[in-house]
Amino acid sequence: MNTMNIGINENDRIEIAEGLKKLLADSYTLYLQTHNFHWNVTGPQFRELHLMFEEHYTELSTAVDEIAERIRTLGVAAPGTYKAFAEYSAIQEVDGVPKAKEMVSILTEGHEQVVRTARNVLAVAQEAADESTAALVSDRMRIHEKTAWMLRALAG
């Protein structure tokens, strides 16, 4: 195998990738929750929430691929199993089907958790002068901050 030399030392690449694994796991768990809620939402806001959740999980689907590919670009294997995601994610699984208002609350917290996880990765990437990871993570933060704001506004 060829030695990797992209201007980031191996220890930094591994540390950044470990942070990205957490971001990937949080993002994938949030994707699953959002897709589940899209399928199962009911009530007076059904149409609005059903369509919004679809927009959110579609965006998250693209995001998890980009995060996983960045991990691979850094020379580290990306996690890809439920077991691995459960170990890395700070977002807890939801049992049953909550009411629509609770779904909004759960997803708001999920997006805020992704932002917190992203902030941690961003600091490590910036310290290592890894602008590619920093740009990806910064973009993810902006999207999740805006989504959390919109969900909070919806909740009243």
Backbone torsions as a table, in degrees:
resi	resn	phi	psi	omega
1	MET	NA	141.2	178.8
2	ASN	-72.4	147.5	175.7
3	THR	-75.7	135.7	-179.5
4	MET	-86.8	131.6	175.7
5	ASN	-141.5	86.9	178.3
6	ILE	-109.0	15.1	177.4
7	GLY	87.3	9.1	176.2
8	ILE	-124.4	124.0	-176.4
9	ASN	-66.4	160.7	-173.2
10	GLU	-58.7	-44.3	-179.3
11	ASN	-60.8	-41.9	178.2
12	ASP	-66.0	-42.8	178.5
13	ARG	-58.7	-43.4	-179.8
14	ILE	-66.4	-43.0	179.4
15	GLU	-63.8	-42.5	177.6
16	ILE	-63.6	-44.7	-179.8
17	ALA	-62.0	-37.6	177.7
18	GLU	-62.8	-40.5	175.9
19	GLY	-65.5	-40.5	178.4
20	LEU	-65.7	-31.8	176.0
21	LYS	-61.7	-39.8	177.3
22	LYS	-66.5	-41.3	177.5
23	LEU	-64.2	-41.0	177.1
24	LEU	-62.3	-45.8	-179.2
25	ALA	-64.2	-44.1	176.9
26	ASP	-61.6	-43.9	-178.1
27	SER	-65.4	-41.2	-179.6
28	TYR	-69.5	-39.9	178.0
29	THR	-63.9	-42.5	177.1
30	LEU	-64.4	-38.9	175.3
31	TYR	-56.9	-49.0	-178.6
32	LEU	-62.9	-43.6	179.0
33	GLN	-61.6	-44.7	-178.1
34	THR	-64.2	-41.8	179.1
35	HIS	-65.8	-42.6	177.0
36	ASN	-58.6	-46.7	-178.8
37	PHE	-67.4	-35.4	175.3
38	HIS	-57.2	-44.8	-179.5
39	TRP	-69.0	-34.5	-165.7
40	ASN	-112.0	0.3	-179.3
41	VAL	-65.5	143.1	175.9
42	THR	-139.8	169.8	174.8
43	GLY	110.9	-176.6	-174.2
44	PRO	-60.8	-27.2	179.8
45	GLN	-97.4	19.4	-174.7
46	PHE	-49.6	-57.6	-173.8
47	ARG	-60.4	-47.7	-178.9
48	GLU	-59.6	-48.1	-178.4
49	LEU	-70.5	-41.6	179.4
50	HIS	-56.4	-47.4	-179.3
51	LEU	-70.3	-40.4	179.0
52	MET	-64.2	-44.9	179.7
53	PHE	-61.5	-36.2	177.3
54	GLU	-63.6	-43.7	176.6
55	GLU	-58.9	-42.9	-177.2
56	HIS	-66.7	-47.4	-177.4
57	TYR	-70.7	-28.5	176.4
58	THR	-66.0	-43.2	177.8
59	GLU	-64.7	-42.1	179.4
60	LEU	-64.9	-33.4	178.7
61	SER	-60.1	-43.2	176.9
62	THR	-67.5	-40.9	-177.5
63	ALA	-61.2	-44.4	-176.9
64	VAL	-63.6	-34.4	177.4
65	ASP	-66.0	-43.6	-179.9
66	GLU	-64.4	-40.8	179.6
67	ILE	-66.0	-45.9	179.4
68	ALA	-61.6	-40.4	179.3
69	GLU	-67.1	-32.7	176.8
70	ARG	-67.9	-39.5	176.3
71	ILE	-58.5	-45.4	179.7
72	ARG	-65.1	-38.0	178.6
73	THR	-60.8	-31.5	178.4
74	LEU	-80.6	0.7	175.5
75	GLY	86.5	20.2	-177.9
76	VAL	-121.7	145.4	177.6
77	ALA	-71.4	135.8	178.1
78	ALA	-86.3	137.7	175.5
79	PRO	-67.5	149.9	-178.0
80	GLY	-150.9	21.5	178.7
81	THR	-122.0	157.2	176.2
82	TYR	-58.4	-39.7	-179.8
83	LYS	-60.7	-46.9	179.7
84	ALA	-65.3	-43.0	179.7
85	PHE	-62.7	-39.2	178.7
86	ALA	-63.8	-35.6	179.4
87	GLU	-71.5	-36.8	-175.6
88	TYR	-89.0	-26.2	-171.2
89	SER	-80.1	140.7	172.8
90	ALA	-91.4	-5.5	179.1
91	ILE	-91.7	127.8	-177.7
92	GLN	-86.2	147.3	174.7
93	GLU	-65.0	154.4	177.8
94	VAL	-110.3	129.0	176.3
95	ASP	-89.6	141.8	177.0
96	GLY	71.3	-164.9	-178.7
97	VAL	-120.5	105.0	179.6
98	PRO	-70.1	165.1	173.2
99	LYS	-67.7	160.2	-176.2
100	ALA	-54.4	-44.7	-178.8
101	LYS	-62.0	-39.8	177.8
102	GLU	-67.5	-36.8	176.1
103	MET	-57.7	-45.7	-179.8
104	VAL	-61.0	-43.0	179.1
105	SER	-64.3	-45.1	179.6
106	ILE	-61.9	-44.3	-179.3
107	LEU	-69.3	-34.9	175.9
108	THR	-59.4	-49.9	178.9
109	GLU	-62.0	-38.5	178.2
110	GLY	-61.5	-44.5	178.5
111	HIS	-66.1	-38.2	177.4
112	GLU	-65.9	-36.5	176.8
113	GLN	-64.8	-41.5	177.5
114	VAL	-59.8	-40.3	178.3
115	VAL	-61.9	-44.8	180.0
116	ARG	-63.0	-42.4	177.7
117	THR	-63.1	-43.0	179.8
118	ALA	-62.3	-39.4	179.3
119	ARG	-59.6	-40.4	178.5
120	ASN	-63.7	-44.3	179.7
121	VAL	-66.5	-40.0	-179.0
122	LEU	-58.4	-44.1	-179.5
123	ALA	-60.3	-42.8	-179.8
124	VAL	-67.5	-43.1	-179.8
125	ALA	-64.0	-42.6	179.4
126	GLN	-64.8	-40.5	178.9
127	GLU	-60.5	-34.5	-178.8
128	ALA	-91.3	4.8	-177.5
129	ALA	58.2	36.8	177.5
130	ASP	-93.9	82.7	-176.0
131	GLU	-65.4	-31.4	180.0
132	SER	-64.7	-46.7	176.9
133	THR	-67.1	-42.6	-179.4
134	ALA	-58.8	-41.7	180.0
135	ALA	-65.8	-45.2	178.9
136	LEU	-59.8	-49.1	-176.1
137	VAL	-67.6	-39.9	177.4
138	SER	-60.7	-43.3	176.8
139	ASP	-61.4	-42.3	179.3
140	ARG	-62.8	-42.8	179.8
141	MET	-59.5	-46.8	-178.4
142	ARG	-59.7	-43.8	-179.5
143	ILE	-64.5	-45.5	-177.3
144	HIS	-71.8	-34.9	175.7
145	GLU	-62.6	-44.1	179.8
146	LYS	-66.1	-42.1	179.5
147	THR	-63.6	-43.1	177.8
148	ALA	-62.2	-41.0	177.0
149	TRP	-59.6	-46.1	-179.1
150	MET	-64.6	-40.0	178.1
151	LEU	-66.6	-41.0	176.7
152	ARG	-61.5	-40.8	179.6
153	ALA	-64.6	-36.2	179.0
154	LEU	-66.3	-36.7	-178.7
155	ALA	-72.3	-18.3	178.1
156	GLY	92.7	NA	NA
